Amino acid sequence: MFDLPSETKREQREYRTFRKHLIENGFVMLQYSIYYRSLPNRSALKKYETILKAKLPKVGNIRLLYVSETQFEDMILLAGSRSRQEEVVGIKRLVVI
């Protein structure tokens, strides 16, 4: 989850670069500024945590949240519908949001 300023040209460029970095590393947009990726185990989590830390913008708020597949599946939608990607995420995987 991230909240990055985008008022100046530099901030806009950093926002685009960070978002592109997420996508290049297999993260999928769940909602605006919330991206997720399913991973097979906790060691993979640490790998992606390190990858993301290496590309952090200078300013803004970025949070990494680990949830189990069961917790992810238990998410309640109040409006809208699940994306195709959400339905594809398999069992026994950890989801990084």
Secondary structure in CASP SS format (residue, H / E / C, confidence):
PFRMAT SS
TARGET T0000
AUTHOR 0000-0000-0000
METHOD secondary structure of the structure
MODEL  1
M C 1.00
F E 1.00
D E 1.00
L C 1.00
P C 1.00
S C 1.00
E C 1.00
T C 1.00
K H 1.00
R H 1.00
E H 1.00
Q H 1.00
R H 1.00
E H 1.00
Y H 1.00
R H 1.00
T H 1.00
F H 1.00
R H 1.00
K H 1.00
H H 1.00
L H 1.00
I H 1.00
E H 1.00
N C 1.00
G C 1.00
F C 1.00
V E 1.00
M E 1.00
L E 1.00
Q E 1.00
Y C 1.00
S C 1.00
I E 1.00
Y E 1.00
Y E 1.00
R E 1.00
S E 1.00
L E 1.00
P C 1.00
N C 1.00
R H 1.00
S H 1.00
A H 1.00
L H 1.00
K H 1.00
K H 1.00
Y H 1.00
E H 1.00
T H 1.00
I H 1.00
L H 1.00
K H 1.00
A C 1.00
K C 1.00
L C 1.00
P C 1.00
K C 1.00
V C 1.00
G C 1.00
N E 1.00
I E 1.00
R C 1.00
L C 1.00
L C 1.00
Y E 1.00
V E 1.00
S E 1.00
E H 1.00
T H 1.00
Q H 1.00
F H 1.00
E H 1.00
D C 1.00
M C 1.00
I C 1.00
L C 1.00
L C 1.00
A C 1.00
G C 1.00
S C 1.00
R C 1.00
S C 1.00
R H 1.00
Q H 1.00
E H 1.00
E H 1.00
V H 1.00
V C 1.00
G C 1.00
I C 1.00
K C 1.00
R C 1.00
L E 1.00
V E 1.00
V E 1.00
I C 1.00
END
